[in-house]
Structure formats: C-alpha cells, structure tokens
Amino acid sequence: MSDDYKPISVVYPCIVMFQNSQGIERPIGEAHNHEEMMTVIETFMSERNFKYYYVRSWMEEEAQILDVGSHTEFFVLRPNKVRTEASHAKNT
C-alpha cells in the first residue's frame, strides 16, 4: 500500500478482517495504528502473491472497507470494542 494512503476514520485498536467473495469475514490481525494496519494487509497479500494497483476505501456503519483491486474480496477494519472500551475506562 502506498505510504500516502490514510484511512478515512479508523478507531484504533482495530481488528483487520478479510472478506471473501461470499461476504464471509475472518480476522487476519489487529492494528494499534495506521502502520500496523498496513503491515497486516500487506503481509496477507504477499503470502498469497496478490499485487494491488490501487486502494479505494469507504465507510459502512462502524467499519471501513478497503478495496485493493479484486472487486469481490475486501479488507474490513472494525473497531476492537473490547480494547477500545477498556482503554476509555482506564483514561476516565
């Protein structure tokens, strides 16, 4: 992913999900910042010899969807609510 790509509105920590062509999601990692999110996605793609040429993203409800060119499979960033709520409680 290019270093100039910035997420629209991701709440960290987040769970990085892979959504297959049937719409089934599975977790592939957790990220605490933008760099970790990029590393999780790039590692997943590299292990499958997938090359991307662009990144599109949009928000759906509480998730950010990333399209890296497959048109049928996506990466989904979801807030890790358990950790986010625990962090919020600790800071109040």
Backbone hydrogen bonds, N-H to C=O, Kabsch-Sander energy under -0.5 kcal/mol:
donor,donor_aa,acceptor,acceptor_aa,energy
5,Y,2,S,-1.6
12,Y,10,V,-0.6
14,C,31,A,-2.7
15,I,78,R,-3.5
16,V,14,C,-0.5
16,V,29,G,-2.9
17,M,15,I,-0.6
17,M,76,V,-3.3
18,F,26,R,-2.8
19,Q,74,F,-3.4
20,N,18,F,-0.6
20,N,24,I,-2.5
23,G,20,N,-2.1
26,R,18,F,-1.8
28,I,16,V,-3.3
29,G,16,V,-1.1
31,A,14,C,-2.7
37,M,33,N,-2.0
38,M,34,H,-2.3
39,T,35,E,-2.2
40,V,36,E,-2.4
41,I,37,M,-2.1
42,E,38,M,-2.9
43,T,39,T,-2.5
44,F,40,V,-2.1
45,M,41,I,-2.4
46,S,42,E,-2.6
47,E,43,T,-2.4
48,R,44,F,-0.6
48,R,45,M,-0.9
49,N,46,S,-1.7
50,F,45,M,-2.7
53,Y,68,V,-0.5
56,R,67,D,-2.5
58,W,65,I,-1.7
60,E,63,A,-3.0
63,A,60,E,-2.6
64,Q,77,L,-2.0
65,I,58,W,-3.2
65,I,63,A,-0.5
66,L,75,F,-3.3
67,D,56,R,-3.1
68,V,66,L,-0.6
74,F,19,Q,-1.9
75,F,66,L,-2.3
76,V,17,M,-2.3
77,L,64,Q,-2.9
78,R,15,I,-2.4
78,R,76,V,-0.6
80,N,13,P,-2.4
81,K,79,P,-1.5
84,T,80,N,-3.0
85,E,81,K,-2.9
86,A,82,V,-2.0
87,S,83,R,-2.6
88,H,84,T,-2.2
89,A,85,E,-2.5
90,K,86,A,-2.1
91,N,87,S,-1.5
92,T,89,A,-0.9
